[in-house]
Amino acid sequence: MAEPDWLEDAARHLWLPYAQMQTAPAPLPAVRTEGSVIHLADGRELVDGVASWWTACHGYNHPDLLTAVETQLWRMPHVMLGGLVHEPAARLAARLAKLLPGDLDHVFFVDSGSVAVEVALKMALQYWINKGVAGKRRFLSFRFGYHGDTSGAMAVCDPDEGMHSLFAGYVTPQLITDLPRGAEAQAAFETFLAAHKHELAAVVMEPLIQGAGGMKFHDPADLRAIAEAARRQDVLLIVDEIFTGFGRTGSMFAIDQASIVPDIVTVGKALTGGILTLAAAVARGPVYEAFLGDDPGRALMHGPTFMGNALACAAANASLDLFEREPRLAEVAAIADQLTRELEPCHSLPGVTDVRVRGAVGVVEMAQMADPARLRQRFADLGVWIRPFGNIIYLAPAFTIRPAQLSRLTTAIHDVIKDSRP
């Protein structure tokens, strides 16, 4: 089959993410999606194991999402939130406040996850400024943490992480420590936190799974201990649920498993079911109230042009409808069971150092992996779309994936590792 005529334009003009454009293999031309399948221009079909960076939680092209967006498109695709408001954003904000625990009631919409983190950091800094507390200008985050690629978000990522290490002289250095696992480490963490609380605006973390930093897991008890320490030491807690939110770890939000209420939560990725970009930073009442007053200078001076986009909010409302009507969390539990069974044989394969599953995330960790791009091609040759990175091969599929499709993914991982060391 002939290549599509637009592919040459892509090669000449399109700058792709996380790719050395001189040496990276040519990207695969996608022309259509449905369910958990990506259709390529040459007629091949790939079972998608990563749900387009974990966003398409309901699978591709769910008719309810498409109908909601089409209906909103003809009514009002966008209007600025500066001095105006519209029903899709108002309804979505109220629904998020109801879904999130405690008094996480105040929703600031943005257009990407990285920007949600930027806004959360600004909220935390200005909270202390507005409270008249001097000196609390830094953040504490954790090794293997990842929060986005914009400048503020990079500053709270692991500084030794390969993607951002080049910018060490540009981003503002923050405090980084090991994520405390177990009672002894938790006590040491609180001692560290107490020593620096005078300069810390907030602790920033991913709950239960540190995603792009290597799919590292920790227990709800560890998350709860961090939250309690931050509260005792009068440091705000920002929890980044951009990857983990909306069912990925087995509960609607990962914080639900630890029964905590952070001061600020960021959400994104699966918020719209993966069809439009939208994210948010959601604050507790006391954080929001610190911005109120007669002085205009106390306001949060941030405003993405497309924040609260009506099309994206319509999609997000439709996505939340699906969580209410369809058994998404039960599907996640079934995926977890199947991943546990079918990835377990990888334990005995050469070069495998760990196999772990949490919710709809399955990870095979390798001692080393020299060429992830070559592995992606091998997986594509087997009819699956899997994107290894670092030293891990992982799955984070749509929650609606069929068991047979999931088996194709797990079998491909086993067979590729078995045939030769990655």
N, C-alpha and C positions, 0 to 999 in steps of 0.2 A: 504494500500500500504506500502511495506517495506521501511524502511529508507535507503537512499543511503549509500554505504559503506564508503564514505569519511566523513560522518558527525561525526563519532567517532574521526577521526583525528582532525577535527575542535574543538571538545570539549576538546581534550587533549592538543592541541598545539597553537591554534589561540587566540591571545589576542585582544579582540574587543574594539572599541572606546567607551568612555563615559559609561563604564559599570563596575559595581562591579562584577568581574568574579565569586565570590563565591556564590552570591545570584541572579544574573541576570537570567531571564527566558532564556531558550534555544533559540538561534536565529532560524528564519525560513529559511529552505534551499531553496534558489532560484535556478532554473535550466534554465529559459528562460524568455526573455522579448519581448514585442512587443507593440508598441503604448504607451498606458498608463497602461499596464497590466504587472504584475509580476507573472510568473507561478512558483508554488512551487512543490517540489518533490512529495508531496502527491496528486497532481492533482488539488489542489485549485488554484484559480486565485484571485489576489488582484488588485483592481484599485489603482494606485499609486497617492497619494495626495501631495507628496513632491518632485517628479521628481528627486529622488536620491540626496537629499540635493541641490535641485534647479538647477541642472546642465542640465538635459535632456529636454531642452526647446522645441525641435522638437519631443519629444516622443522618445521611445526606437527604435533602429534598423532602423532608417530612411535609405532607400536604398542608397540615395545619399552620406550620410556620410560613409556608409560601403564600397561603391565602391571607394570613394576617398582614404580611408585608404588602401584598398586592392591594388589599383594601385600603391600607393606610397611604399607599403611594398615590392613589387617585384623590384621596381626601386632602392630605397635606404631608409631603415628604419631609419637610424640615421647616422649622422656624427657630430663630434665636431664643435662648432662654434669658437673655439680658432684658428684663422688663416685661417679658411675655412668659406664658406657661401653656402647656397643652395636656390633654387627658392622658395619652400614653405614658408620659414621664411621671405625672402625678400618681397614676395608678401603680406604676412600677415601683416608685419610691415607697409607697404605702405597703406594697406587698413584700418588698425586701425587708422593711422594718418589722413586719409581722413574722417573717421567716427567721430572721436573726434573733439571737437570744437577748434577754435583758432589755436595756434601753438604748440599743444600737438603732436609733430612730431617725437619724439625720443623714440623708443621702446626697452626695455631691457627685454628679455624673461627669464622666470624661470619655475620651474616645479610644483609650488603649490601657492595657494593664500597667505598662511602665509609667504612664502619666498618673494613674491612680496611686501608685507608690509615691511619685513626686508630690502629689497633693497631700497624701497622708503625712509625709515628712514635714511639709510646710505647715499643716495643721498642728502637728506636735510642737514644732518650734514656736509658732505664733501663740499657741496656748499658753506657754510659759511667759512669753513676752507680755501678752495681754494680762496675765496674772501678776505681773510686776516682779517675777522671779528672774534674777540675773544669773548668767553663767551656764544655763542648761541649753547647750547649743550642739551637742554631739549625739551620736546614735551608737547603740550596741547591737551587733548582729552576729551571725554564727558561721563558722567554717562550713563550706559546701553550700552556703546559702546563695540563692539567686533571686533577684527581684526586678530585673529588667535591664535595658541597655541604654537608657538615658542617663544623664550625668549624676543626678542625685541617687537614682536607683543603683547605678554602678558602685557608688560609694559605700552602699550597705551590702553589696555582694562580697563573696570571698575574694580578697584582693589577689590571691595567688591563682585564682581561676583563670584559665588560659585566655578566654575571650576579652578580659578587661585588664590584664596585667600591663599592657602597653600604656595605659592611661594613669598609672600610679602617680605621676607628677602633675596630673591635671585635676583629678577628683579630690575632694576634701577627705583626708584620712579619717576613718572612724574606728571605733573599737571593735575588734573581732575576737571571739573566743570559741572554744569547743561547745557544742550543744550538750548540756548536761544530761547524761543518762544514768539513772540510779541515784540513791540517796546520798552517797558520798560526793558524787560530782555535783549534785544539786546544792549541797551545802557549800561547796567551794564556789559555785556560781554566785550564790547570794553574797558571799564574802567579797567577791570581785565586784559585784554590782554595788554593794554598800560603799566600797572604796571610791567608786566613780559616780555615785548618784548626783553629786553636786554639779557635774558637767553634762549629765545625760538627759536629753529630752525624752527619749523612748528606746525601748527594746524592739527590734524588728525581726520577725521570724516567719517561716513557713510552718504550718501545723501538720504534724504526723508524717509528711513526706516532703523532703527537700528535693524539688523536681529537677530542674536543669543542671543543678550542681552534682548530680549523680544518682538520683532516685534513692536517697538515703532515708531510712525509716526511723522513727522514734515512737515511743508509746504515749498514750494519752496522759499517763501519770507524769511523764517528763514535761509535757506541755503545761499541765496544771501547775506543776512546781514552778516553772518559769513565770507563769501568770501571777501566782501568789507572791513570789519574791519581788516582782516588779511593783505590785500593789504595796507591799510592806515598805519598800524603799522609795516610794513616791516617784516612780518613773513610769511614764505611759507605756502601754503595750500596743504595738501595731502588729496585727496578724494578717499575713498575705495569703488570702484564700483564692488567688487568681487561678492556680492550678487545681487546688484541692476542693474548691467549692462546687456545689450543685452535684453532689452524689459520688464524686470520684473515689473517695476513701471509704464509702459504704454508708455514710450518713449525709444528710443534706449539706452540712458544713462540717469540716473536720473538728472545729471547736466544740461541736455538740458532744463529741465523744469524751471530751475533757470537762464538760460542764463549766466552761469559763465564759466571761464576757469581756473581751478586750476593749480597750478605749477606742480603737479605730480598726476597722476591717476593710481590706481591699478585695474586690471581686471583679471578675472579667471572664475571658475565654468562653466558657460554656454558658455564660449569662444569656446570650441570644440563641442558644442552640447551634452556634457555629456559622451563622449565615451573614451577620453584620458585626462590625466592630463596636463594642460598647463596654465600658467598665465603670467602676464607682469606688469612691472612698466613703465609708459609712461610719459615722461618729456617734459615741454615746452622748447623752444629754449634757453632762458637765463639760465636755470638750466644746460642743456647739455653743453652750451658754457663755463660755469665755469670750466669744466673738461678738456678743451682743452689747449694745450701749449707744449712747448719743454720739460718740466720736466715730466718724466715718473711717478713721485710721485703724479701728479695731476689726474691720471687716476682712474676710478672706479675699485677697485680691488675686483671683485666679479665674479664668473663664475660657476653656477651649471653645473655638468657634462652633464646632458641631456637637457640643455637649448636650446630652439628652435628645439626640436626634430622634425624630418621631418614628421613622422607619425601624430603627434599631430597638427603640422601646416597645414598639408593637411586636416585634419578633420576640423580645424578652418576655413580654406578657404571655404570648402564645406558648413559649417554652415552659413557663411556670404552670400554665394550664395543663400541659402534658405531664408534668411531674405530679399534678393533682389527680389526673384521670388515668394515667397509665402506670404500670408497676415498675418504675425505674429503679428504686432502691432494691426491690426483689431481684430485678435483672442484674444489678451490680453484685449482689450476693451469689447469684448463680455463676456469674463470670469468675468471681473469686474462687469458687469451688473448682471450676473447670481449669482455671489457670494453675491452681495448686496441684491438681492431679497430673496435668499434662506437661507442666514444666519440671516437675520433680525428677524425671529421668535425666535431665541435663546435669544434675549434681555429679553424676559419674563420668561426665565427658572431660576430655583433656582441656586444661586451661580454665575450667570453670571454678571460680572461688566462692560463689554464693548464688542461691536462687531464693527469691523472696516475692511475696504477694501481699498486697493490701488493697482491698476493694477491687476496683477495675484497673489495677496496675500490676503488671507482672514483670519481674526483672531477672535477667541472667547476667551476673557480673563476671567479667573475665579478668584473668591476671594481667593481660595486656591485649590491645587491639590496635594494630599498626595502621590499618586502612579502612575506616568505617565506610568511605565512599564505595570501595570495592564490595564490601558486604551488602550495601544497599542494592547494588547491581545484581548480586547473586540472589538476593531475595526477590527482586523484581522478575528475574528469570524464572522463579518458581511461582509467580503469580500473586505475590503479596507485597504490600508497601510497609516496610519497617525501616526506621531511621536510627541505627546505632549511633552512639556518640560516646566520647571518652573511652571508658572500658566497659560499657554496658550495652546490652541488647534488651530493649524493653517493649512492652505492649501496653497501650492505654486506649483500647478500642471504644467505639460507640457502645452505649449500653444496650442497644437493640440488635447487636450483632447476633447472627444465628450460631448455634453451637457448632455446626459443621464448618462455618467460616472461621470461627475461633480455632478450631482444630487444625485448619490449614495453616494458620499463623504459628501455632505452637509446634506443629510438625516441621515447618520450614526452619524454625530456630534450631530445633534439635538436629535436623539433618545437615544444616550448613555447618554447625559447630562440629558435628561428628566427622564430616568429610575432610575437614582440614581446620587447623587452628586459625581463628580470626587474627 
